[in-house]
Amino acid sequence: MVVWRKGPKKPARPYVAPPEVELPPVSHAVEDGLLIAKSWASLEVKNWIVVRALRDGADYDPEATAAAVRAELDRMAAEQEGYAERVGEERQAAFQKRGNAKHQHDYRAGDLSALSRRRSVYAGLADALVDARNDDEFVAELAETARERAWEDIARALEANLDRVAAEPVVDESYRRARAQRLRWLRDIDLARLIEDHVADEKAARKAERSDKKSEKQRDKKSGPNPDAGASVNADPAGADPVDESAGKPVDRQAGRGAAR
């Protein structure tokens, strides 16, 4: 019976805490949020320009576009202020809570620092959006970016529409009168060409088939007849006496020769 014995326990390695990650300052997070908000505002204003041009047939108006940019910035600033207020309320509710969280939105006292930072980012981004809304140069740059993106979409739609219109024939009286001539061209030119191509393909296929058969016959001739074909099963290549199949005995060649004399 084999008895397994446990060896000596290896000494446990001392626990080494991971290095602390230094969070970037709140100002960096606000700058990143402002860049994202700028891109989103440009997209919203671009859609507004496209809808206004294609649906309403309105020309581009710089003042109306600048007003649309400011309205979008105001909307996003109010949204960030609402987020800051909500996080502040959640921080107050989490101040008296202890223990482990039950889900990701169950904030406890250990989350106060993260909630404070989050509230500062929301509030800072709201202030930055308000400042951008009052900056005429920022608004003009964002409006120009939205106009260029809108023109790219409109130009793409116009090109597709022109291609579709150019592909459709204009049906008028002369088009109807020329219908008989077009049908004759279809019969005498297009269909005749298709028939010629089909006949040429069939001839090429038959020629290839005959060539294959001819090559196969030539290979059979070069290989020659089978030397064992047609040989008698009772013939002896060494000159032995043949066997009389009816009697099952060998035939005497000398006796046969004397009888012939």
C-alpha positions as CSV (number, residue, x, y, z in Angstrom):
1,M,0.0,0.0,0.0
2,V,1.4,3.3,-1.1
3,V,1.2,6.1,1.5
4,W,1.4,9.6,0.2
5,R,3.0,12.0,2.5
6,K,2.7,15.7,2.3
7,G,6.0,17.6,1.9
8,P,6.9,20.6,3.9
9,K,4.8,23.6,3.2
10,K,6.5,26.3,1.2
11,P,6.8,29.6,2.9
12,A,4.1,32.0,1.6
13,R,5.3,35.0,-0.2
14,P,4.7,38.3,1.6
15,Y,1.9,40.3,0.2
16,V,2.9,43.2,-1.9
17,A,0.3,45.8,-2.5
18,P,0.0,47.1,-6.1
19,P,1.2,50.5,-6.8
20,E,-1.4,53.2,-6.4
21,V,-2.7,54.7,-9.6
22,E,-2.7,58.5,-9.5
23,L,-5.9,59.8,-11.0
24,P,-5.6,62.6,-13.5
25,P,-6.7,66.0,-12.3
26,V,-10.3,67.0,-12.7
27,S,-9.3,69.7,-15.3
28,H,-8.1,67.0,-17.7
29,A,-11.3,65.0,-17.4
30,V,-13.3,68.3,-18.1
31,E,-11.1,69.0,-21.2
32,D,-11.8,65.5,-22.5
33,G,-15.5,65.8,-21.8
34,L,-15.5,69.1,-23.7
35,L,-14.0,67.6,-26.8
36,I,-16.6,64.8,-26.7
37,A,-19.4,67.4,-26.3
38,K,-18.0,69.4,-29.2
39,S,-18.0,66.4,-31.5
40,W,-21.6,65.5,-30.4
41,A,-22.8,69.1,-30.9
42,S,-21.3,69.2,-34.4
43,L,-23.1,66.0,-35.3
44,E,-26.5,67.3,-34.0
45,V,-26.2,70.6,-35.8
46,K,-25.1,68.8,-39.0
47,N,-28.3,66.7,-38.9
48,W,-30.3,69.9,-38.3
49,I,-28.8,71.5,-41.4
50,V,-29.4,68.4,-43.6
51,V,-33.0,68.1,-42.5
52,R,-33.6,71.8,-43.0
53,A,-32.1,71.7,-46.5
54,L,-33.7,68.5,-47.8
55,R,-37.1,68.6,-46.1
56,D,-37.8,72.4,-45.9
57,G,-35.7,73.5,-48.9
58,A,-34.1,76.2,-46.8
59,D,-30.7,77.7,-47.7
60,Y,-27.8,77.8,-45.3
61,D,-28.1,80.6,-42.7
62,P,-25.0,81.3,-40.6
63,E,-27.0,83.1,-37.9
64,A,-29.6,80.3,-37.6
65,T,-26.8,77.8,-37.5
66,A,-25.0,79.7,-34.7
67,A,-28.3,79.8,-32.8
68,A,-28.7,76.1,-33.2
69,V,-25.1,75.5,-31.9
70,R,-25.8,77.7,-28.8
71,A,-29.0,75.9,-28.1
72,E,-27.3,72.5,-28.3
73,L,-24.5,73.7,-25.9
74,D,-27.1,75.0,-23.5
75,R,-28.9,71.7,-23.6
76,M,-25.8,69.7,-22.8
77,A,-24.8,72.1,-20.0
78,A,-28.1,71.7,-18.3
79,E,-27.8,67.9,-18.7
80,Q,-24.4,68.0,-16.9
81,E,-25.7,70.2,-14.2
82,G,-28.5,67.6,-13.6
83,Y,-25.9,64.8,-13.4
84,A,-23.9,66.8,-10.8
85,E,-27.0,67.3,-8.6
86,R,-28.0,63.6,-8.8
87,V,-24.5,62.5,-7.8
88,G,-24.5,65.0,-4.9
89,E,-27.8,63.5,-3.7
90,E,-26.3,60.0,-4.0
91,R,-23.2,61.1,-2.0
92,Q,-25.4,62.4,0.8
93,A,-27.4,59.1,0.9
94,A,-24.2,57.1,1.0
95,F,-22.7,59.0,3.9
96,Q,-24.5,57.0,6.5
97,K,-24.2,53.6,4.8
98,R,-21.6,51.0,5.8
99,G,-20.7,47.5,4.7
100,N,-20.5,46.1,1.2
101,A,-22.5,47.3,-1.8
102,K,-25.3,45.0,-3.1
103,H,-25.0,46.3,-6.7
104,Q,-23.1,48.8,-8.7
105,H,-25.3,51.7,-7.9
106,D,-25.5,50.9,-4.1
107,Y,-23.0,53.5,-3.0
108,R,-21.6,53.3,0.6
109,A,-19.3,55.4,2.7
110,G,-16.3,54.0,0.9
111,D,-17.5,55.6,-2.3
112,L,-17.6,59.2,-1.1
113,S,-14.3,60.1,-2.6
114,A,-15.3,58.7,-6.0
115,L,-18.7,60.4,-5.9
116,S,-17.1,63.8,-5.0
117,R,-14.7,63.5,-7.9
118,R,-17.6,62.6,-10.3
119,R,-19.7,65.5,-9.1
120,S,-16.7,67.9,-9.6
121,V,-16.3,66.6,-13.2
122,Y,-19.9,67.0,-14.1
123,A,-20.0,70.5,-12.6
124,G,-16.8,71.5,-14.3
125,L,-18.0,70.3,-17.7
126,A,-21.3,72.2,-17.3
127,D,-19.3,75.4,-16.6
128,A,-17.1,74.7,-19.6
129,L,-20.1,74.3,-21.9
130,V,-21.6,77.5,-20.7
131,D,-18.3,79.3,-21.4
132,A,-18.1,77.7,-24.8
133,R,-21.7,78.8,-25.5
134,N,-20.7,82.5,-24.8
135,D,-17.5,82.2,-27.0
136,D,-18.3,83.5,-30.5
137,E,-15.2,82.0,-32.0
138,F,-15.9,78.6,-30.6
139,V,-19.5,78.8,-31.8
140,A,-18.4,79.9,-35.3
141,E,-15.8,77.1,-35.6
142,L,-18.3,74.5,-34.5
143,A,-21.0,75.8,-37.0
144,E,-18.4,75.7,-39.8
145,T,-17.5,72.1,-39.0
146,A,-21.2,71.2,-39.0
147,R,-21.8,72.9,-42.3
148,E,-18.9,71.0,-44.0
149,R,-20.1,67.7,-42.7
150,A,-23.7,68.5,-43.8
151,W,-22.6,69.5,-47.3
152,E,-20.7,66.1,-47.6
153,D,-23.9,64.2,-46.8
154,I,-26.1,66.4,-49.1
155,A,-23.6,66.1,-52.0
156,R,-23.5,62.4,-51.6
157,A,-27.3,62.2,-51.7
158,L,-27.5,64.5,-54.8
159,E,-24.9,62.4,-56.7
160,A,-26.9,59.3,-55.9
161,N,-30.1,60.9,-57.1
162,L,-28.5,62.2,-60.3
163,D,-27.1,58.8,-61.1
164,R,-30.6,57.3,-60.7
165,V,-32.2,59.9,-62.8
166,A,-29.6,59.6,-65.6
167,A,-30.2,55.8,-65.7
168,E,-33.9,56.1,-66.3
169,P,-34.9,56.8,-69.9
170,V,-37.2,59.7,-70.8
171,V,-40.4,58.2,-72.2
172,D,-41.8,60.7,-74.7
173,E,-43.5,60.4,-78.2
174,S,-40.2,60.0,-80.0
175,Y,-39.2,57.2,-77.6
176,R,-42.5,55.4,-78.3
177,R,-42.1,55.8,-82.2
178,A,-38.6,54.4,-82.1
179,R,-39.7,51.3,-80.2
180,A,-40.0,49.1,-83.4
181,Q,-36.5,50.1,-84.5
182,R,-35.1,49.2,-81.1
183,L,-36.8,45.8,-81.2
184,R,-35.3,45.2,-84.7
185,W,-31.9,46.1,-83.3
186,L,-32.4,43.7,-80.4
187,R,-33.3,40.9,-82.8
188,D,-30.8,41.5,-85.6
189,I,-27.8,42.6,-83.5
190,D,-28.0,41.5,-79.8
191,L,-29.8,38.2,-80.2
192,A,-27.8,37.3,-83.3
193,R,-24.6,37.9,-81.4
194,L,-25.8,35.8,-78.6
195,I,-26.7,33.0,-81.0
196,E,-23.2,33.2,-82.7
197,D,-21.5,33.0,-79.3
198,H,-23.5,30.0,-78.3
199,V,-22.8,28.2,-81.6
200,A,-19.1,29.0,-81.3
201,D,-19.0,27.6,-77.7
202,E,-20.7,24.4,-78.8
203,K,-18.2,24.0,-81.7
204,A,-15.3,24.5,-79.4
205,A,-16.7,21.9,-77.0
206,R,-17.1,19.3,-79.7
207,K,-13.6,20.0,-81.1
208,A,-12.1,19.6,-77.6
209,E,-14.0,16.3,-77.2
210,R,-12.7,14.9,-80.5
211,S,-9.2,16.0,-79.6
212,D,-9.4,14.1,-76.3
213,K,-10.6,10.9,-78.0
214,K,-7.8,11.1,-80.7
215,S,-5.2,11.5,-78.0
216,E,-6.5,8.5,-76.1
217,K,-6.3,6.4,-79.3
218,Q,-2.8,7.4,-79.9
219,R,-1.8,6.5,-76.4
220,D,-3.4,3.0,-76.9
221,K,-1.4,2.5,-80.1
222,K,1.9,3.5,-78.6
223,S,1.4,1.0,-75.7
224,G,1.0,-1.9,-78.2
225,P,-1.2,-5.1,-77.9
226,N,-1.1,-7.2,-74.7
227,P,1.5,-10.1,-75.2
228,D,-0.6,-12.4,-73.1
229,A,-3.7,-11.8,-75.1
230,G,-4.9,-14.6,-77.5
231,A,-2.4,-17.2,-76.0
232,S,-3.7,-20.7,-75.4
233,V,-4.0,-21.8,-71.9
234,N,-2.5,-25.2,-72.9
235,A,0.5,-23.8,-74.9
236,D,3.9,-24.4,-73.3
237,P,6.4,-21.7,-74.2
238,A,9.3,-24.1,-73.5
239,G,8.3,-26.5,-76.3
240,A,6.5,-29.2,-74.2
241,D,4.1,-31.5,-75.8
242,P,0.6,-30.2,-76.2
243,V,-2.2,-31.7,-74.2
244,D,-5.2,-33.5,-75.8
245,E,-8.0,-31.7,-74.0
246,S,-10.5,-34.5,-74.8
247,A,-8.4,-37.3,-73.3
248,G,-6.4,-35.2,-70.8
249,K,-3.1,-36.8,-72.0
250,P,0.0,-35.3,-73.7
251,V,0.2,-35.9,-77.5
252,D,3.3,-37.7,-78.8
253,R,4.9,-35.5,-81.5
254,Q,7.2,-38.3,-82.9
255,A,4.2,-40.7,-83.4
256,G,2.4,-38.0,-85.2
257,R,5.3,-37.4,-87.5
258,G,5.7,-41.2,-88.4
259,A,2.1,-41.5,-89.2
260,A,2.3,-38.6,-91.5
261,R,5.2,-40.2,-93.4
